[in-house]
Amino acid sequence: MDDSDLVERARGALDAAYVPYSEYRVGAALETADGAVYTGCNVENANYSNSLHAEEVAIAEAVKNGHTEFSRIAVTSGARDGVTPCGMCRQTLSEFCEAEFTVLCDEGDDVSEYSLGELIPNTISLGTLEAASGDGDAGDGE
């Protein structure tokens, strides 16, 4: 599957978005390491903090189906404005993906490509948490 096919799958997810408050539809298509694709759309809630983001929905669907290794994600909006995953979604992606993971952002006639590491450097990780709790090598020189 090439980049444009993955972007088209993300665009296809827009129709299912539930966005009565912002009217800003977002779709995502997540490709697993073995080539399967899972899509997601945003699902809003009157209590905005309970809203689900398209990227998270796609990740949850993939994980539910036994996938935890991913090769890339395409993200689009109804506005085709090059939307990137938000900070929360970037952190969720970093739980499963390395810094080199590819993020494709739909700009309508063009696609911007980023690495996850460009979008969110120095993420919180298992190593970060172990170092903070003293369970890991915190690099204190002792």
N, C-alpha and C positions, 0 to 999 in steps of 0.2 A: 504494500500500500504506500503510495507516495504522499507527500505533504498535503497536496490539494484534496486527495480522497479523505484524509483524516479531518481536514477543515470542513469538508462537506458533511461528514458524519456529525461534527459538532453543530453545524448549522441546522441539521435535521432535528437535533434535540431541542432547538429553540421553541418549536411548536408546543411542546409539552410544559413549558415554563408556566408557573403560577405566580404572577406578579401584579396583583391588584393594587399595590401601594406605590411602587416605584415605576411600574410599567417598563422596566429595563430588563429585557430578556437576556439570559446568558446560557450558553450551551457549551459542553465540554465533551471531547472524545479522547479517551485514555487508551493507549495501545500497550498491551502487556509485552513482556519479553518474548513470549511465544507467538505474538501476532494477533491475539484476540483483541477486540475493541469493545470497550464499555463506555456508554454515553451517560451524561447527566445534564440536568437543567436546574435552574434555581427555583426554589419553592419558598415563597415569602410567608410571613406570619405577622399578624398585627403587632405582636411583640417582636420587633426586629431582631433581637438577639437569638430568637428561636428559628430564624430563617436558615435554610440550607442553601449552600452555594453549589453551582453546577459541578465544579471540580470535586467537591467532597462527595456528592451523590455518585459520580462516576467511580471514585476510589472505593467507596463503600460497596458498590455493586461488584466491582472486581474482587475485592477482598472476600466478600460473601461467597464468591464463586471460586475461592481458593488461590487467587493470584496476589502475589506481594512483590513481584518484580516487574518494573515498567520501563518502557523505552522512550516514550514521549507522550505529550498531551497537546491537543489543539483546543484553544479557547476562542469563542466568538460572542458577539452580542448582536442584537437586532440592529444596532447602529453601525456595526462593522467599524468600530473606532479603535481597534488595536488593544482592546481591554486585556490586561494581564491578570493573573491570579492575585487575589488580595494577600496580605500578610498571613492571615490565618490559613488560607489554602496553601500558600508556599510552605509554611511550617508543616502542614499535613503531608504534602508531597515529600518533604525532606525526611519524613519518618521512613519512607520506603525507597527513596531515590538518592543517588549520588549527585554531587554538584554538577556533573556533566549532563544530567538529564535534560532533554530538549523540551522547551516550551514554545509552541507555535501560537502566534496571536494574529487573528484575522483583521485585516485592514480593508476588506472589500476586494480591491483589485490586487492587493499585495499581502504578503504574510511576513511579519517580523518574527525572527527566531532569537531566542535567548537560551542561555543555560540556567538551570535552577540556581546555581552558585552565583550567577550575576544578579539574579533577582532577590536572593536572600543569603547573603554571606553570614558565616558564623552562627549557624542555627543551633537551637537547643537539641541535644541528642542524648542518647544513653550515656555516652562518654562524658558529656557535660554534667549530667546529673550525678554520675558516679564520682567525678572529681569534686563536685560541690559537697557530696555527703561523706567524702573521705574514703569511699570504697574503691576508688580508682587511683591511678597514678596522677596526682594533682600537679606534679612537676615542682615540688617544693624544695628539691635539692637534697633531701635527706636520704 
